[in-house]
Amino acid sequence: MKQTKTIKGKIISSGAKIFDPTLTIYREALSFIVDVINNEWSNLEGLSTKELVNSVEKLTHHTKTNPSPKYDFDSIFYKFPCYLRRSAISKGYGIVKSYRSNYQNWLDEKVKALADDKRFKKQPPVLSVEHETFPVFYKGNMFEKISSNRAKIKVFLNSDWVWETITFNDKNFKNRDITDWKENNPTLVKIGKKYFITFSYEKEIKLNKIKLGDQVIVAVDLGLTNSAVCCAMRSDGTVIGRKFINQPIEKDRMNTKINKLKKAQRNSGYIDAPNYWRRINGLQNHIKVNTAVEIIAFAEERNADVIVFEYLGKMKLPKGVYGAKKLRHKVHFWNKLGIQNKVEEMAHYRKMRIRRVNAKYTSALAFDGSGEVQRNDKKDLATFRNGKVYHADLNASYNIGARYFIREKFKSFSEKKRLTIEAKVPQLLARTRLTLASLISLHQAPRTNGA
């Protein structure tokens, strides 16, 4: 599978103002091209990228063989670099195609609602010609690298396109192993008042192919009290490692900011509150990245082949939850999604696989098969029916790992063998009530048959 990564370096040699005209004129050119593609959509729909670029250039660009294009792009954007124009055409095609697809979906939804005699209030999508996008600098034509931290780029300055030498911070490049990665064309990006040069890298990575019986997995429960609880497990149900990951200080700060945000909204009505959200998102991102890094470090320490998560599905808010508590619940769910996506990205770089299992009853059932558990008020401890008290999230991680192995083992069984094993281990019939005890019973079942 093809993997990509992006590394950015802050431009430190020139003032930010010299890049503002380039960004402005590129976005104006993109708006012009989006309007052209939308007007000519009936003639452009279905073309390949190469054919589309040629067709749009014939409509907009003046040449000897095309002296009178339908749309006079060149008079408005004099000496606009050809590769930057082609980049804008490709971007504009994606914008219009997305809009057209969304509009068709809206029409289909409207027709279906009217056919069922239902009221349809949903507004149609609107094509926006103004977009906060950033230009790509094609190597040779727009970008020339001089050294590891210096380059020449073509920018719009003093009403002309000129070459400007820039120096950028390359510390992020030194800490990354990118020797065997393909470097793509860079992009000029503005964040706040600062400019960065960002490089994307891509590489074809083959994920590991380890037999199920030889696999070591890391099962992860993204719990309520901890950011993540991990257990390393073998295919026979042997647990060979455990890890608790939490960021109590950051979570306390984030909850404080959420409470202040909701208090401000109660006093002043609904407000955007960008300063509050900037701090909340910063803390949320730290929790996400730190948790993902710790999970991957634990997986590498245990030589894991697969990382297993619960399938989260759609967010479900408990009844009676509102205000700050509701927002905290939403932020917690968003964090779970972010952690899973970040771990998946990092794991694939290391040739590890990601799997997800059904989340139903993983926390509600005891891993020893004794039945449902009782959780305390803090939700961090679970009391089994036999009186044993265990960490609730660790118990869930055992069940998550067990469900993965049971599912994968059943895939290789014939129908006859599956029915024979299910007759000996009846608890395997209820797939949503599988626990670590079920996996151990499955592992022992063939031995009782003389296998």
Secondary structure, 3 states (H helix, E strand, C coil): CEEEEEEEEEECCCCHHHHHHHHHHHHHHHHHHHHHHHHCHHHHCCCCHHHHHHHHHHHHCCCCCCCCCCCCHHHHCCCCCHHHHHHHHHHHHHHHHHHHHHHHHHHHHHHHHHHCCCCCCCCCCCCCCCCCCCCECCECCCEEECCCCEEEEEEEECCEEEEEEEEECCHHHHCCCCCCCEECCCEEEEECCEEEEEEEEEEECCCCCCCHHHCEEEEEECCCCCCEEEEEEECCCCEEEEEEECCHHHHHHHHHHHHHHHHHHHHHCCCCCHHHHHHHHHHHHHHHHHHHHHHHHHHHHCCCCEEEEECCCCCCCCCCCCHHHHHHHHHHHHHHHHHHHHHHHHHHHCCCEEEEECCCCCCCECCCCCCECEECCCCCEEECCCCCEEEHHHHHHHHHHHHHHHHHHHHHCCHHHHHHHHHHCHHHHCHHHCCHHHHHHHHHHHHHCCC
